[in-house]
Amino acid sequence: MANTIYDRNSRNIGKIIESGGATCYYDGNSRLIGKAIKSGSWLCLYNASSRLIAKTDGNNTYDSNSRNIGRGNLFLKILYPDMAKII
């Protein structure tokens, strides 16, 4: 399943594609920018170089150093700061 992400000016800024056990995030030029993978009770977000960016337990999101950066799953806000809507 693929979803397109648009900014506030209705420009395509990325895509989200779910395949297997991973969710892949792409920029507007179809380059991989991140991948979310379930690991135990955590959902971990990795960049295109497979480096851990953030993780969430569903209630809070933590950075790669386990510091709390906010409530809920903030993966989309981390990867697409200018996101307005997903279609």
PDB file of N, CA, C and O in Angstrom, chain B, residues numbered from 101:
ATOM      1  N   MET B 101       0.838  -1.166   0.000  1.00  0.00           N
ATOM      2  CA  MET B 101       0.000   0.000   0.000  1.00  0.00           C
ATOM      3  C   MET B 101       0.894   1.244   0.000  1.00  0.00           C
ATOM      4  O   MET B 101       1.830   1.326   0.796  1.00  0.00           O
ATOM      5  N   ALA B 102       0.624   2.195  -0.866  1.00  0.00           N
ATOM      6  CA  ALA B 102       1.412   3.421  -0.964  1.00  0.00           C
ATOM      7  C   ALA B 102       0.534   4.633  -0.668  1.00  0.00           C
ATOM      8  O   ALA B 102      -0.607   4.713  -1.122  1.00  0.00           O
ATOM      9  N   ASN B 103       1.076   5.561   0.087  1.00  0.00           N
ATOM     10  CA  ASN B 103       0.414   6.820   0.388  1.00  0.00           C
ATOM     11  C   ASN B 103       1.329   7.952  -0.035  1.00  0.00           C
ATOM     12  O   ASN B 103       2.538   7.888   0.189  1.00  0.00           O
ATOM     13  N   THR B 104       0.772   8.984  -0.640  1.00  0.00           N
ATOM     14  CA  THR B 104       1.541  10.141  -1.060  1.00  0.00           C
ATOM     15  C   THR B 104       1.399  11.232  -0.014  1.00  0.00           C
ATOM     16  O   THR B 104       0.320  11.423   0.548  1.00  0.00           O
ATOM     17  N   ILE B 105       2.487  11.951   0.250  1.00  0.00           N
ATOM     18  CA  ILE B 105       2.495  13.018   1.242  1.00  0.00           C
ATOM     19  C   ILE B 105       2.665  14.349   0.524  1.00  0.00           C
ATOM     20  O   ILE B 105       3.511  14.486  -0.359  1.00  0.00           O
ATOM     21  N   TYR B 106       1.851  15.328   0.911  1.00  0.00           N
ATOM     22  CA  TYR B 106       1.885  16.658   0.304  1.00  0.00           C
ATOM     23  C   TYR B 106       2.192  17.705   1.358  1.00  0.00           C
ATOM     24  O   TYR B 106       1.852  17.534   2.529  1.00  0.00           O
ATOM     25  N   ASP B 107       2.839  18.795   0.943  1.00  0.00           N
ATOM     26  CA  ASP B 107       3.086  19.902   1.859  1.00  0.00           C
ATOM     27  C   ASP B 107       1.892  20.846   1.846  1.00  0.00           C
ATOM     28  O   ASP B 107       0.876  20.574   1.206  1.00  0.00           O
ATOM     29  N   ARG B 108       2.025  21.935   2.548  1.00  0.00           N
ATOM     30  CA  ARG B 108       0.913  22.891   2.668  1.00  0.00           C
ATOM     31  C   ARG B 108       0.534  23.549   1.349  1.00  0.00           C
ATOM     32  O   ARG B 108      -0.569  24.076   1.206  1.00  0.00           O
ATOM     33  N   ASN B 109       1.460  23.519   0.377  1.00  0.00           N
ATOM     34  CA  ASN B 109       1.197  24.099  -0.939  1.00  0.00           C
ATOM     35  C   ASN B 109       0.802  23.040  -1.967  1.00  0.00           C
ATOM     36  O   ASN B 109       0.850  23.286  -3.172  1.00  0.00           O
ATOM     37  N   SER B 110       0.416  21.875  -1.488  1.00  0.00           N
ATOM     38  CA  SER B 110      -0.027  20.749  -2.319  1.00  0.00           C
ATOM     39  C   SER B 110       1.054  20.199  -3.245  1.00  0.00           C
ATOM     40  O   SER B 110       0.744  19.634  -4.294  1.00  0.00           O
ATOM     41  N   ARG B 111       2.323  20.361  -2.863  1.00  0.00           N
ATOM     42  CA  ARG B 111       3.423  19.758  -3.616  1.00  0.00           C
ATOM     43  C   ARG B 111       3.738  18.397  -3.031  1.00  0.00           C
ATOM     44  O   ARG B 111       3.739  18.223  -1.812  1.00  0.00           O
ATOM     45  N   ASN B 112       4.004  17.435  -3.896  1.00  0.00           N
ATOM     46  CA  ASN B 112       4.365  16.086  -3.469  1.00  0.00           C
ATOM     47  C   ASN B 112       5.734  16.136  -2.789  1.00  0.00           C
ATOM     48  O   ASN B 112       6.722  16.523  -3.414  1.00  0.00           O
ATOM     49  N   ILE B 113       5.798  15.748  -1.516  1.00  0.00           N
ATOM     50  CA  ILE B 113       7.077  15.755  -0.806  1.00  0.00           C
ATOM     51  C   ILE B 113       7.523  14.357  -0.396  1.00  0.00           C
ATOM     52  O   ILE B 113       8.591  14.200   0.196  1.00  0.00           O
ATOM     53  N   GLY B 114       6.718  13.338  -0.705  1.00  0.00           N
ATOM     54  CA  GLY B 114       7.160  11.995  -0.361  1.00  0.00           C
ATOM     55  C   GLY B 114       6.104  10.929  -0.507  1.00  0.00           C
ATOM     56  O   GLY B 114       4.964  11.191  -0.891  1.00  0.00           O
ATOM     57  N   LYS B 115       6.522   9.695  -0.182  1.00  0.00           N
ATOM     58  CA  LYS B 115       5.646   8.523  -0.241  1.00  0.00           C
ATOM     59  C   LYS B 115       5.930   7.627   0.943  1.00  0.00           C
ATOM     60  O   LYS B 115       7.049   7.576   1.455  1.00  0.00           O
ATOM     61  N   ILE B 116       4.898   6.922   1.367  1.00  0.00           N
ATOM     62  CA  ILE B 116       5.031   5.896   2.396  1.00  0.00           C
ATOM     63  C   ILE B 116       4.574   4.589   1.769  1.00  0.00           C
ATOM     64  O   ILE B 116       3.462   4.490   1.249  1.00  0.00           O
ATOM     65  N   ILE B 117       5.441   3.589   1.824  1.00  0.00           N
ATOM     66  CA  ILE B 117       5.113   2.285   1.248  1.00  0.00           C
ATOM     67  C   ILE B 117       5.309   1.214   2.308  1.00  0.00           C
ATOM     68  O   ILE B 117       6.396   1.076   2.870  1.00  0.00           O
ATOM     69  N   GLU B 118       4.247   0.452   2.577  1.00  0.00           N
ATOM     70  CA  GLU B 118       4.316  -0.650   3.528  1.00  0.00           C
ATOM     71  C   GLU B 118       4.558  -1.940   2.755  1.00  0.00           C
ATOM     72  O   GLU B 118       3.839  -2.258   1.808  1.00  0.00           O
ATOM     73  N   SER B 119       5.586  -2.678   3.178  1.00  0.00           N
ATOM     74  CA  SER B 119       5.871  -3.955   2.529  1.00  0.00           C
ATOM     75  C   SER B 119       6.462  -4.909   3.556  1.00  0.00           C
ATOM     76  O   SER B 119       7.438  -4.585   4.232  1.00  0.00           O
ATOM     77  N   GLY B 120       5.870  -6.072   3.662  1.00  0.00           N
ATOM     78  CA  GLY B 120       6.343  -7.037   4.645  1.00  0.00           C
ATOM     79  C   GLY B 120       6.193  -6.481   6.041  1.00  0.00           C
ATOM     80  O   GLY B 120       5.125  -5.984   6.399  1.00  0.00           O
ATOM     81  N   GLY B 121       7.238  -6.557   6.830  1.00  0.00           N
ATOM     82  CA  GLY B 121       7.195  -6.058   8.200  1.00  0.00           C
ATOM     83  C   GLY B 121       7.761  -4.661   8.342  1.00  0.00           C
ATOM     84  O   GLY B 121       7.935  -4.185   9.464  1.00  0.00           O
ATOM     85  N   ALA B 122       8.054  -3.988   7.237  1.00  0.00           N
ATOM     86  CA  ALA B 122       8.664  -2.659   7.304  1.00  0.00           C
ATOM     87  C   ALA B 122       7.803  -1.623   6.598  1.00  0.00           C
ATOM     88  O   ALA B 122       7.049  -1.935   5.677  1.00  0.00           O
ATOM     89  N   THR B 123       7.935  -0.391   7.051  1.00  0.00           N
ATOM     90  CA  THR B 123       7.320   0.745   6.392  1.00  0.00           C
ATOM     91  C   THR B 123       8.449   1.629   5.889  1.00  0.00           C
ATOM     92  O   THR B 123       9.271   2.099   6.675  1.00  0.00           O
ATOM     93  N   CYS B 124       8.492   1.857   4.576  1.00  0.00           N
ATOM     94  CA  CYS B 124       9.562   2.641   3.969  1.00  0.00           C
ATOM     95  C   CYS B 124       9.041   4.035   3.627  1.00  0.00           C
ATOM     96  O   CYS B 124       7.929   4.196   3.125  1.00  0.00           O
ATOM     97  N   TYR B 125       9.873   5.037   3.911  1.00  0.00           N
ATOM     98  CA  TYR B 125       9.534   6.429   3.671  1.00  0.00           C
ATOM     99  C   TYR B 125      10.460   6.982   2.593  1.00  0.00           C
ATOM    100  O   TYR B 125      11.678   6.826   2.674  1.00  0.00           O
ATOM    101  N   TYR B 126       9.883   7.624   1.590  1.00  0.00           N
ATOM    102  CA  TYR B 126      10.643   8.157   0.461  1.00  0.00           C
ATOM    103  C   TYR B 126      10.414   9.651   0.356  1.00  0.00           C
ATOM    104  O   TYR B 126       9.362  10.156   0.751  1.00  0.00           O
ATOM    105  N   ASP B 127      11.415  10.368  -0.184  1.00  0.00           N
ATOM    106  CA  ASP B 127      11.239  11.794  -0.420  1.00  0.00           C
ATOM    107  C   ASP B 127      10.513  12.013  -1.736  1.00  0.00           C
ATOM    108  O   ASP B 127      10.100  11.046  -2.376  1.00  0.00           O
ATOM    109  N   GLY B 128      10.350  13.256  -2.152  1.00  0.00           N
ATOM    110  CA  GLY B 128       9.637  13.583  -3.381  1.00  0.00           C
ATOM    111  C   GLY B 128      10.310  13.087  -4.642  1.00  0.00           C
ATOM    112  O   GLY B 128       9.674  13.013  -5.694  1.00  0.00           O
ATOM    113  N   ASN B 129      11.605  12.741  -4.556  1.00  0.00           N
ATOM    114  CA  ASN B 129      12.344  12.213  -5.702  1.00  0.00           C
ATOM    115  C   ASN B 129      12.497  10.703  -5.642  1.00  0.00           C
ATOM    116  O   ASN B 129      13.357  10.139  -6.319  1.00  0.00           O
ATOM    117  N   SER B 130      11.686  10.053  -4.852  1.00  0.00           N
ATOM    118  CA  SER B 130      11.659   8.591  -4.689  1.00  0.00           C
ATOM    119  C   SER B 130      12.943   8.008  -4.116  1.00  0.00           C
ATOM    120  O   SER B 130      13.268   6.853  -4.389  1.00  0.00           O
ATOM    121  N   ARG B 131      13.683   8.789  -3.321  1.00  0.00           N
ATOM    122  CA  ARG B 131      14.863   8.281  -2.618  1.00  0.00           C
ATOM    123  C   ARG B 131      14.451   7.866  -1.210  1.00  0.00           C
ATOM    124  O   ARG B 131      13.701   8.583  -0.548  1.00  0.00           O
ATOM    125  N   LEU B 132      14.929   6.731  -0.754  1.00  0.00           N
ATOM    126  CA  LEU B 132      14.631   6.242   0.585  1.00  0.00           C
ATOM    127  C   LEU B 132      15.220   7.201   1.611  1.00  0.00           C
ATOM    128  O   LEU B 132      16.405   7.530   1.551  1.00  0.00           O
ATOM    129  N   ILE B 133      14.387   7.651   2.559  1.00  0.00           N
ATOM    130  CA  ILE B 133      14.884   8.520   3.627  1.00  0.00           C
ATOM    131  C   ILE B 133      14.754   7.880   4.997  1.00  0.00           C
ATOM    132  O   ILE B 133      15.388   8.328   5.952  1.00  0.00           O
ATOM    133  N   GLY B 134      13.934   6.831   5.106  1.00  0.00           N
ATOM    134  CA  GLY B 134      13.776   6.177   6.391  1.00  0.00           C
ATOM    135  C   GLY B 134      13.003   4.885   6.285  1.00  0.00           C
ATOM    136  O   GLY B 134      12.300   4.629   5.307  1.00  0.00           O
ATOM    137  N   LYS B 135      13.154   4.064   7.336  1.00  0.00           N
ATOM    138  CA  LYS B 135      12.454   2.784   7.377  1.00  0.00           C
ATOM    139  C   LYS B 135      12.070   2.494   8.823  1.00  0.00           C
ATOM    140  O   LYS B 135      12.910   2.585   9.719  1.00  0.00           O
ATOM    141  N   ALA B 136      10.807   2.146   9.055  1.00  0.00           N
ATOM    142  CA  ALA B 136      10.323   1.796  10.386  1.00  0.00           C
ATOM    143  C   ALA B 136      10.182   0.279  10.470  1.00  0.00           C
ATOM    144  O   ALA B 136       9.555  -0.349   9.617  1.00  0.00           O
ATOM    145  N   ILE B 137      10.780  -0.296  11.515  1.00  0.00           N
ATOM    146  CA  ILE B 137      10.772  -1.744  11.706  1.00  0.00           C
ATOM    147  C   ILE B 137      10.404  -2.051  13.148  1.00  0.00           C
ATOM    148  O   ILE B 137      10.928  -1.437  14.077  1.00  0.00           O
ATOM    149  N   LYS B 138       9.497  -3.008  13.330  1.00  0.00           N
ATOM    150  CA  LYS B 138       9.087  -3.443  14.662  1.00  0.00           C
ATOM    151  C   LYS B 138      10.190  -4.287  15.274  1.00  0.00           C
ATOM    152  O   LYS B 138      10.698  -5.209  14.635  1.00  0.00           O
ATOM    153  N   SER B 139      10.566  -3.976  16.517  1.00  0.00           N
ATOM    154  CA  SER B 139      11.598  -4.713  17.225  1.00  0.00           C
ATOM    155  C   SER B 139      11.107  -4.954  18.654  1.00  0.00           C
ATOM    156  O   SER B 139      11.225  -4.082  19.515  1.00  0.00           O
ATOM    157  N   GLY B 140      10.562  -6.133  18.892  1.00  0.00           N
ATOM    158  CA  GLY B 140       9.962  -6.420  20.192  1.00  0.00           C
ATOM    159  C   GLY B 140       8.738  -5.554  20.397  1.00  0.00           C
ATOM    160  O   GLY B 140       7.827  -5.557  19.569  1.00  0.00           O
ATOM    161  N   SER B 141       8.708  -4.805  21.504  1.00  0.00           N
ATOM    162  CA  SER B 141       7.578  -3.913  21.765  1.00  0.00           C
ATOM    163  C   SER B 141       7.833  -2.502  21.237  1.00  0.00           C
ATOM    164  O   SER B 141       6.988  -1.623  21.406  1.00  0.00           O
ATOM    165  N   TRP B 142       8.969  -2.274  20.609  1.00  0.00           N
ATOM    166  CA  TRP B 142       9.340  -0.973  20.069  1.00  0.00           C
ATOM    167  C   TRP B 142       9.155  -0.922  18.565  1.00  0.00           C
ATOM    168  O   TRP B 142       9.279  -1.939  17.883  1.00  0.00           O
ATOM    169  N   LEU B 143       8.860   0.253  18.053  1.00  0.00           N
ATOM    170  CA  LEU B 143       8.883   0.522  16.620  1.00  0.00           C
ATOM    171  C   LEU B 143      10.064   1.467  16.419  1.00  0.00           C
ATOM    172  O   LEU B 143      10.081   2.575  16.955  1.00  0.00           O
ATOM    173  N   CYS B 144      11.052   1.019  15.640  1.00  0.00           N
ATOM    174  CA  CYS B 144      12.304   1.764  15.470  1.00  0.00           C
ATOM    175  C   CYS B 144      12.367   2.402  14.094  1.00  0.00           C
ATOM    176  O   CYS B 144      12.000   1.778  13.098  1.00  0.00           O
ATOM    177  N   LEU B 145      12.827   3.633  14.036  1.00  0.00           N
ATOM    178  CA  LEU B 145      12.974   4.377  12.790  1.00  0.00           C
ATOM    179  C   LEU B 145      14.456   4.489  12.454  1.00  0.00           C
ATOM    180  O   LEU B 145      15.253   4.972  13.258  1.00  0.00           O
ATOM    181  N   TYR B 146      14.813   4.034  11.252  1.00  0.00           N
ATOM    182  CA  TYR B 146      16.195   4.074  10.779  1.00  0.00           C
ATOM    183  C   TYR B 146      16.274   4.995   9.561  1.00  0.00           C
ATOM    184  O   TYR B 146      15.306   5.120   8.812  1.00  0.00           O
ATOM    185  N   ASN B 147      17.424   5.637   9.364  1.00  0.00           N
ATOM    186  CA  ASN B 147      17.604   6.450   8.165  1.00  0.00           C
ATOM    187  C   ASN B 147      18.028   5.553   7.001  1.00  0.00           C
ATOM    188  O   ASN B 147      18.088   4.334   7.157  1.00  0.00           O
ATOM    189  N   ALA B 148      18.317   6.131   5.854  1.00  0.00           N
ATOM    190  CA  ALA B 148      18.672   5.360   4.657  1.00  0.00           C
ATOM    191  C   ALA B 148      19.977   4.596   4.839  1.00  0.00           C
ATOM    192  O   ALA B 148      20.226   3.622   4.127  1.00  0.00           O
ATOM    193  N   SER B 149      20.817   5.024   5.783  1.00  0.00           N
ATOM    194  CA  SER B 149      22.090   4.348   6.060  1.00  0.00           C
ATOM    195  C   SER B 149      21.960   3.315   7.181  1.00  0.00           C
ATOM    196  O   SER B 149      22.966   2.820   7.689  1.00  0.00           O
ATOM    197  N   SER B 150      20.734   2.993   7.561  1.00  0.00           N
ATOM    198  CA  SER B 150      20.427   2.017   8.619  1.00  0.00           C
ATOM    199  C   SER B 150      20.893   2.460  10.004  1.00  0.00           C
ATOM    200  O   SER B 150      21.169   1.619  10.859  1.00  0.00           O
ATOM    201  N   ARG B 151      20.981   3.751  10.233  1.00  0.00           N
ATOM    202  CA  ARG B 151      21.315   4.286  11.553  1.00  0.00           C
ATOM    203  C   ARG B 151      20.024   4.616  12.285  1.00  0.00           C
ATOM    204  O   ARG B 151      19.119   5.221  11.711  1.00  0.00           O
ATOM    205  N   LEU B 152      19.933   4.218  13.560  1.00  0.00           N
ATOM    206  CA  LEU B 152      18.744   4.482  14.365  1.00  0.00           C
ATOM    207  C   LEU B 152      18.553   5.978  14.545  1.00  0.00           C
ATOM    208  O   LEU B 152      19.466   6.686  14.971  1.00  0.00           O
ATOM    209  N   ILE B 153      17.344   6.458  14.213  1.00  0.00           N
ATOM    210  CA  ILE B 153      17.003   7.872  14.384  1.00  0.00           C
ATOM    211  C   ILE B 153      16.157   8.050  15.637  1.00  0.00           C
ATOM    212  O   ILE B 153      16.421   8.924  16.463  1.00  0.00           O
ATOM    213  N   ALA B 154      15.128   7.200  15.766  1.00  0.00           N
ATOM    214  CA  ALA B 154      14.186   7.327  16.874  1.00  0.00           C
ATOM    215  C   ALA B 154      13.483   5.995  17.096  1.00  0.00           C
ATOM    216  O   ALA B 154      13.541   5.091  16.262  1.00  0.00           O
ATOM    217  N   LYS B 155      12.817   5.901  18.244  1.00  0.00           N
ATOM    218  CA  LYS B 155      12.011   4.716  18.534  1.00  0.00           C
ATOM    219  C   LYS B 155      10.809   5.139  19.357  1.00  0.00           C
ATOM    220  O   LYS B 155      10.848   6.144  20.067  1.00  0.00           O
ATOM    221  N   THR B 156       9.739   4.360  19.255  1.00  0.00           N
ATOM    222  CA  THR B 156       8.527   4.678  19.991  1.00  0.00           C
ATOM    223  C   THR B 156       7.951   3.413  20.602  1.00  0.00           C
ATOM    224  O   THR B 156       8.077   2.317  20.055  1.00  0.00           O
ATOM    225  N   ASP B 157       7.317   3.595  21.752  1.00  0.00           N
ATOM    226  CA  ASP B 157       6.588   2.504  22.384  1.00  0.00           C
ATOM    227  C   ASP B 157       5.090   2.692  22.183  1.00  0.00           C
ATOM    228  O   ASP B 157       4.281   1.957  22.750  1.00  0.00           O
ATOM    229  N   GLY B 158       4.731   3.674  21.377  1.00  0.00           N
ATOM    230  CA  GLY B 158       3.331   3.998  21.112  1.00  0.00           C
ATOM    231  C   GLY B 158       2.847   5.167  21.950  1.00  0.00           C
ATOM    232  O   GLY B 158       1.974   5.919  21.517  1.00  0.00           O
ATOM    233  N   ASN B 159       3.402   5.329  23.142  1.00  0.00           N
ATOM    234  CA  ASN B 159       3.016   6.428  24.028  1.00  0.00           C
ATOM    235  C   ASN B 159       3.951   7.623  23.908  1.00  0.00           C
ATOM    236  O   ASN B 159       3.511   8.770  23.986  1.00  0.00           O
ATOM    237  N   ASN B 160       5.236   7.357  23.720  1.00  0.00           N
ATOM    238  CA  ASN B 160       6.255   8.398  23.624  1.00  0.00           C
ATOM    239  C   ASN B 160       7.245   8.046  22.533  1.00  0.00           C
ATOM    240  O   ASN B 160       7.403   6.879  22.176  1.00  0.00           O
ATOM    241  N   THR B 161       7.919   9.075  21.997  1.00  0.00           N
ATOM    242  CA  THR B 161       8.974   8.869  21.009  1.00  0.00           C
ATOM    243  C   THR B 161      10.291   9.309  21.642  1.00  0.00           C
ATOM    244  O   THR B 161      10.363  10.336  22.317  1.00  0.00           O
ATOM    245  N   TYR B 162      11.329   8.510  21.409  1.00  0.00           N
ATOM    246  CA  TYR B 162      12.649   8.749  21.972  1.00  0.00           C
ATOM    247  C   TYR B 162      13.667   8.878  20.845  1.00  0.00           C
ATOM    248  O   TYR B 162      13.521   8.243  19.801  1.00  0.00           O
ATOM    249  N   ASP B 163      14.698   9.699  21.050  1.00  0.00           N
ATOM    250  CA  ASP B 163      15.743   9.821  20.046  1.00  0.00           C
ATOM    251  C   ASP B 163      16.706   8.646  20.154  1.00  0.00           C
ATOM    252  O   ASP B 163      16.475   7.730  20.944  1.00  0.00           O
ATOM    253  N   SER B 164      17.782   8.660  19.372  1.00  0.00           N
ATOM    254  CA  SER B 164      18.716   7.533  19.353  1.00  0.00           C
ATOM    255  C   SER B 164      19.489   7.382  20.663  1.00  0.00           C
ATOM    256  O   SER B 164      20.105   6.344  20.907  1.00  0.00           O
ATOM    257  N   ASN B 165      19.457   8.421  21.507  1.00  0.00           N
ATOM    258  CA  ASN B 165      20.112   8.369  22.818  1.00  0.00           C
ATOM    259  C   ASN B 165      19.117   8.104  23.946  1.00  0.00           C
ATOM    260  O   ASN B 165      19.430   8.311  25.118  1.00  0.00           O
ATOM    261  N   SER B 166      17.920   7.647  23.587  1.00  0.00           N
ATOM    262  CA  SER B 166      16.844   7.303  24.536  1.00  0.00           C
ATOM    263  C   SER B 166      16.306   8.494  25.321  1.00  0.00           C
ATOM    264  O   SER B 166      15.762   8.322  26.412  1.00  0.00           O
ATOM    265  N   ARG B 167      16.455   9.706  24.771  1.00  0.00           N
ATOM    266  CA  ARG B 167      15.844  10.883  25.400  1.00  0.00           C
ATOM    267  C   ARG B 167      14.438  11.068  24.833  1.00  0.00           C
ATOM    268  O   ARG B 167      14.232  10.961  23.624  1.00  0.00           O
ATOM    269  N   ASN B 168      13.493  11.341  25.691  1.00  0.00           N
ATOM    270  CA  ASN B 168      12.110  11.551  25.280  1.00  0.00           C
ATOM    271  C   ASN B 168      12.021  12.841  24.478  1.00  0.00           C
ATOM    272  O   ASN B 168      12.421  13.903  24.955  1.00  0.00           O
ATOM    273  N   ILE B 169      11.485  12.747  23.234  1.00  0.00           N
ATOM    274  CA  ILE B 169      11.348  13.941  22.400  1.00  0.00           C
ATOM    275  C   ILE B 169       9.894  14.342  22.184  1.00  0.00           C
ATOM    276  O   ILE B 169       9.619  15.367  21.560  1.00  0.00           O
ATOM    277  N   GLY B 170       8.965  13.544  22.694  1.00  0.00           N
ATOM    278  CA  GLY B 170       7.558  13.916  22.566  1.00  0.00           C
ATOM    279  C   GLY B 170       6.618  12.770  22.817  1.00  0.00           C
ATOM    280  O   GLY B 170       7.032  11.619  22.952  1.00  0.00           O
ATOM    281  N   ARG B 171       5.334  13.104  22.880  1.00  0.00           N
ATOM    282  CA  ARG B 171       4.299  12.104  23.125  1.00  0.00           C
ATOM    283  C   ARG B 171       3.778  11.549  21.815  1.00  0.00           C
ATOM    284  O   ARG B 171       3.665  12.271  20.824  1.00  0.00           O
ATOM    285  N   GLY B 172       3.462  10.270  21.814  1.00  0.00           N
ATOM    286  CA  GLY B 172       2.923   9.619  20.631  1.00  0.00           C
ATOM    287  C   GLY B 172       4.015   9.238  19.647  1.00  0.00           C
ATOM    288  O   GLY B 172       5.203   9.348  19.948  1.00  0.00           O
ATOM    289  N   ASN B 173       3.601   8.788  18.465  1.00  0.00           N
ATOM    290  CA  ASN B 173       4.525   8.396  17.406  1.00  0.00           C
ATOM    291  C   ASN B 173       4.812   9.624  16.540  1.00  0.00           C
ATOM    292  O   ASN B 173       3.923  10.104  15.836  1.00  0.00           O
ATOM    293  N   LEU B 174       6.031  10.128  16.586  1.00  0.00           N
ATOM    294  CA  LEU B 174       6.409  11.341  15.864  1.00  0.00           C
ATOM    295  C   LEU B 174       7.237  11.066  14.619  1.00  0.00           C
ATOM    296  O   LEU B 174       7.870  11.982  14.093  1.00  0.00           O
ATOM    297  N   PHE B 175       7.248   9.826  14.134  1.00  0.00           N
ATOM    298  CA  PHE B 175       8.088   9.465  12.995  1.00  0.00           C
ATOM    299  C   PHE B 175       7.806  10.332  11.769  1.00  0.00           C
ATOM    300  O   PHE B 175       8.741  10.810  11.126  1.00  0.00           O
ATOM    301  N   LEU B 176       6.532  10.542  11.440  1.00  0.00           N
ATOM    302  CA  LEU B 176       6.214  11.348  10.254  1.00  0.00           C
ATOM    303  C   LEU B 176       6.647  12.791  10.433  1.00  0.00           C
ATOM    304  O   LEU B 176       7.111  13.410   9.477  1.00  0.00           O
ATOM    305  N   LYS B 177       6.511  13.337  11.615  1.00  0.00           N
ATOM    306  CA  LYS B 177       6.928  14.715  11.870  1.00  0.00           C
ATOM    307  C   LYS B 177       8.448  14.841  11.784  1.00  0.00           C
ATOM    308  O   LYS B 177       8.957  15.881  11.365  1.00  0.00           O
ATOM    309  N   ILE B 178       9.182  13.789  12.176  1.00  0.00           N
ATOM    310  CA  ILE B 178      10.637  13.808  12.076  1.00  0.00           C
ATOM    311  C   ILE B 178      11.066  13.796  10.610  1.00  0.00           C
ATOM    312  O   ILE B 178      11.932  14.575  10.210  1.00  0.00           O
ATOM    313  N   LEU B 179      10.466  12.919   9.810  1.00  0.00           N
ATOM    314  CA  LEU B 179      10.877  12.756   8.418  1.00  0.00           C
ATOM    315  C   LEU B 179      10.305  13.823   7.480  1.00  0.00           C
ATOM    316  O   LEU B 179      10.956  14.220   6.514  1.00  0.00           O
ATOM    317  N   TYR B 180       9.093  14.282   7.770  1.00  0.00           N
ATOM    318  CA  TYR B 180       8.417  15.244   6.898  1.00  0.00           C
ATOM    319  C   TYR B 180       7.956  16.454   7.727  1.00  0.00           C
ATOM    320  O   TYR B 180       6.768  16.570   8.031  1.00  0.00           O
ATOM    321  N   PRO B 181       8.869  17.346   8.093  1.00  0.00           N
ATOM    322  CA  PRO B 181       8.473  18.476   8.937  1.00  0.00           C
ATOM    323  C   PRO B 181       7.480  19.429   8.272  1.00  0.00           C
ATOM    324  O   PRO B 181       6.766  20.144   8.975  1.00  0.00           O
ATOM    325  N   ASP B 182       7.414  19.460   6.952  1.00  0.00           N
ATOM    326  CA  ASP B 182       6.496  20.360   6.253  1.00  0.00           C
ATOM    327  C   ASP B 182       5.221  19.668   5.785  1.00  0.00           C
ATOM    328  O   ASP B 182       4.485  20.205   4.958  1.00  0.00           O
ATOM    329  N   MET B 183       4.964  18.480   6.315  1.00  0.00           N
ATOM    330  CA  MET B 183       3.807  17.690   5.872  1.00  0.00           C
ATOM    331  C   MET B 183       2.498  18.396   6.216  1.00  0.00           C
ATOM    332  O   MET B 183       2.342  18.956   7.301  1.00  0.00           O
ATOM    333  N   ALA B 184       1.578  18.358   5.283  1.00  0.00           N
ATOM    334  CA  ALA B 184       0.248  18.897   5.510  1.00  0.00           C
ATOM    335  C   ALA B 184      -0.800  17.799   5.476  1.00  0.00           C
ATOM    336  O   ALA B 184      -1.719  17.795   6.294  1.00  0.00           O
ATOM    337  N   LYS B 185      -0.672  16.859   4.531  1.00  0.00           N
ATOM    338  CA  LYS B 185      -1.668  15.805   4.424  1.00  0.00           C
ATOM    339  C   LYS B 185      -1.086  14.580   3.738  1.00  0.00           C
ATOM    340  O   LYS B 185      -0.088  14.653   3.020  1.00  0.00           O
ATOM    341  N   ILE B 186      -1.738  13.462   3.983  1.00  0.00           N
ATOM    342  CA  ILE B 186      -1.363  12.191   3.351  1.00  0.00           C
ATOM    343  C   ILE B 186      -2.569  11.707   2.571  1.00  0.00           C
ATOM    344  O   ILE B 186      -3.689  11.688   3.082  1.00  0.00           O
ATOM    345  N   ILE B 187      -2.328  11.315   1.323  1.00  0.00           N
ATOM    346  CA  ILE B 187      -3.415  10.758   0.498  1.00  0.00           C
ATOM    347  C   ILE B 187      -2.969   9.405  -0.003  1.00  0.00           C
ATOM    348  O   ILE B 187      -3.713   8.736  -0.720  1.00  0.00           O
TER     349      ILE B 187
END
